[in-house]
Amino acid sequence: MTEMPQLKLSGIVLDSPDAVELSAFYQRLLGWAVDQDEPEWVTLVSPAGGAGLSFQSNSAYVRPVWPAPPGAQQPMMHLDIAVQDLDAATAHAKAAGAVLAGYQPQDDVRVHLDPAGHPFCMFLAS
């Protein structure tokens, strides 16, 4: 057996029609600082450290549908965001530009859609 190479998750990348626009939404939502700012690529970094969140412009981007109908491509990932107050966090997300999803599968989680349609979940931190 070979030795495992040293690996470090450096970030998560979300495609969108406009990287600058989507990054601005997440900057308002999370309060994270911009680390890299290019017309087609923006990276935000958490003040707590860890993996960043990057945004890449993609001219072929297709907005996801959530929840996807049976037989259609399901969203392949989503962001989970721990919050202290679900109602206050939902109001903040809406003010930042999110839309509360029409379908909410759990009472203690709020599913939102970012301006590019990516779902993200807010849940009470334990």
Phi, psi and chi 1 to 4 in degrees:
 res  aa     phi    psi   chi1   chi2   chi3   chi4
   1 MET       -  135.6 -173.6  167.8 -149.0      -
   2 THR   -87.4  157.6   62.1      -      -      -
   3 GLU   -72.1  138.2 -172.4  174.5  -40.2      -
   4 MET   -65.8  131.7  172.0  116.8  173.9      -
   5 PRO   -68.5  155.9   22.0  -28.3      -      -
   6 GLN   -76.1  120.6 -166.7  170.6   19.1      -
   7 LEU  -125.5  143.7  -54.3  172.2      -      -
   8 LYS  -142.0  122.1  178.1 -175.6  175.8 -172.4
   9 LEU   -68.0  118.1  178.3   65.6      -      -
  10 SER   -99.0  -18.2   64.6      -      -      -
  11 GLY   178.6  171.1      -      -      -      -
  12 ILE  -119.4  136.6  -61.7  161.5      -      -
  13 VAL  -116.3  128.8 -180.0      -      -      -
  14 LEU  -110.8  126.1  -63.5  176.4      -      -
  15 ASP   -80.5  154.1  -77.7   10.0      -      -
  16 SER  -164.4  168.3   72.5      -      -      -
  17 PRO   -66.6  -26.6  -10.1   17.0      -      -
  18 ASP  -144.2  102.1 -174.6  -28.1      -      -
  19 ALA   -59.9  -39.2      -      -      -      -
  20 VAL   -65.3  -44.5  172.9      -      -      -
  21 GLU   -63.9  -46.2  179.8 -177.3  -48.5      -
  22 LEU   -68.4  -38.0 -170.0   58.3      -      -
  23 SER   -64.1  -35.5   68.6      -      -      -
  24 ALA   -64.1  -38.2      -      -      -      -
  25 PHE   -60.3  -51.1  163.1   75.4      -      -
  26 TYR   -67.9  -28.4  -81.6   98.7      -      -
  27 GLN   -66.0  -42.4 -171.5  177.3   21.4      -
  28 ARG   -64.6  -42.5  -70.4 -171.6  -56.5  -87.8
  29 LEU   -66.9  -50.4 -179.9   70.6      -      -
  30 LEU   -95.2  -21.7  -59.1  171.1      -      -
  31 GLY    75.5   20.4      -      -      -      -
  32 TRP   -83.1  154.8  -69.8   10.6      -      -
  33 ALA   -86.1  150.1      -      -      -      -
  34 VAL   -78.5  129.3  174.4      -      -      -
  35 ASP  -104.7  -40.8 -178.7   56.4      -      -
  36 GLN  -132.5  131.1 -171.4  174.3    1.9      -
  37 ASP  -137.2  101.9 -171.0   -2.9      -      -
  38 GLU  -127.8  161.5  -60.8  173.3   17.1      -
  39 PRO   -57.6  -33.2  -23.8   32.0      -      -
  40 GLU  -109.7    0.6  -55.0  -64.9  -43.8      -
  41 TRP  -153.3  125.8 -178.8  -89.2      -      -
  42 VAL  -134.7  138.6 -179.9      -      -      -
  43 THR  -122.9  132.6  -60.9      -      -      -
  44 LEU  -106.9  146.9  -58.5  179.5      -      -
  45 VAL  -123.1  143.2  -68.7      -      -      -
  46 SER   -80.0  138.8  168.1      -      -      -
  47 PRO   -64.5  -18.9   17.8  -24.6      -      -
  48 ALA   -86.1   -3.3      -      -      -      -
  49 GLY    86.3 -169.5      -      -      -      -
  50 GLY    88.9 -168.1      -      -      -      -
  51 ALA   -64.8  142.9      -      -      -      -
  52 GLY   -90.0 -179.1      -      -      -      -
  53 LEU  -126.2  120.5 -169.1   55.0      -      -
  54 SER  -115.5  157.4  -64.4      -      -      -
  55 PHE  -132.2  131.9  -52.4   88.9      -      -
  56 GLN  -124.6  128.1  173.2  176.8  -80.4      -
  57 SER   -71.5  137.3  -67.8      -      -      -
  58 ASN  -140.4  111.9  178.1  -15.1      -      -
  59 SER   -67.9  -18.3   61.4      -      -      -
  60 ALA   -98.3   11.0      -      -      -      -
  61 TYR   -58.7  135.0  178.2   77.4      -      -
  62 VAL  -118.0  123.6  175.8      -      -      -
  63 ARG   -60.5  130.1 -174.2  180.0 -179.3   90.5
  64 PRO   -70.1  157.7   19.8  -24.6      -      -
  65 VAL  -111.5  126.0  174.7      -      -      -
  66 TRP  -131.7  130.3 -167.3   91.5      -      -
  67 PRO   -73.1  147.3   25.4  -29.5      -      -
  68 ALA   -72.2  143.8      -      -      -      -
  69 PRO   -67.7  157.4   16.8  -22.3      -      -
  70 PRO   -53.4  136.0  -23.4   32.7      -      -
  71 GLY    86.3  -11.5      -      -      -      -
  72 ALA   -90.6  161.5      -      -      -      -
  73 GLN   -58.3  125.4  172.4   69.5   49.3      -
  74 GLN   -83.9  151.0  -60.3  -65.0  -50.1      -
  75 PRO   -54.6  136.4  -25.4   33.8      -      -
  76 MET   -89.1  -15.3  -61.3  177.7   70.9      -
  77 MET  -163.7  161.4   55.5   99.6   27.6      -
  78 HIS  -151.7  163.6   67.0  -88.2      -      -
  79 LEU   -95.2  139.0  -58.1  176.8      -      -
  80 ASP  -108.3  129.5  -80.5  -12.9      -      -
  81 ILE  -125.3  116.6  -58.8  171.1      -      -
  82 ALA   -78.9  136.2      -      -      -      -
  83 VAL  -133.8  162.2  -58.6      -      -      -
  84 GLN   -90.6  -29.8  -63.0  -61.4  -43.6      -
  85 ASP  -138.8  110.3  179.8  -37.0      -      -
  86 LEU   -64.0  -41.7 -153.4   47.5      -      -
  87 ASP   -67.3  -44.1  -68.7  -25.6      -      -
  88 ALA   -65.8  -40.1      -      -      -      -
  89 ALA   -66.9  -37.7      -      -      -      -
  90 THR   -64.9  -43.6  -67.0      -      -      -
  91 ALA   -61.3  -41.5      -      -      -      -
  92 HIS   -64.1  -44.4  171.3   70.9      -      -
  93 ALA   -61.2  -43.4      -      -      -      -
  94 LYS   -62.8  -42.9  -73.4  180.0  177.3  179.8
  95 ALA   -64.0  -30.8      -      -      -      -
  96 ALA   -76.2  -18.3      -      -      -      -
  97 GLY   123.5    5.4      -      -      -      -
  98 ALA   -80.4  161.4      -      -      -      -
  99 VAL  -118.9  132.2  173.3      -      -      -
 100 LEU   -70.7  125.7 -172.7   64.0      -      -
 101 ALA   -62.9  145.2      -      -      -      -
 102 GLY   -67.3  -29.0      -      -      -      -
 103 TYR  -106.1  123.7  174.0   64.7      -      -
 104 GLN  -121.0  103.4  -62.6  -68.4  -36.9      -
 105 PRO   -76.3  -13.9   25.6  -31.3      -      -
 106 GLN  -136.4  144.6  -62.4  167.4  -73.0      -
 107 ASP   -71.6  -27.9  -68.5  -23.5      -      -
 108 ASP  -102.5   14.3   57.3  -12.7      -      -
 109 VAL  -134.1  143.1  175.4      -      -      -
 110 ARG  -116.7  120.6  -65.1  -65.5  176.3  -87.2
 111 VAL   -92.1  127.9  180.0      -      -      -
 112 HIS  -120.7  162.9  -62.2   80.1      -      -
 113 LEU  -119.9  130.7  -55.5  175.3      -      -
 114 ASP   -76.9  174.4   72.0   20.3      -      -
 115 PRO   -59.0  -21.3  -29.3   38.1      -      -
 116 ALA   -95.9    0.9      -      -      -      -
 117 GLY    94.4   -1.0      -      -      -      -
 118 HIS   -67.5  129.7  -59.3  105.4      -      -
 119 PRO   -75.6  146.2   23.3  -27.6      -      -
 120 PHE  -142.9  149.3   64.7   92.6      -      -
 121 CYS  -113.3  138.0  -63.5      -      -      -
 122 MET  -111.7  134.6  -68.0 -176.6  157.0      -
 123 PHE  -141.8  158.0   64.8   94.2      -      -
 124 LEU   -70.4  127.8  -70.3  174.8      -      -
 125 ALA   -66.9  143.1      -      -      -      -
 126 SER  -102.8      -   49.6      -      -      -
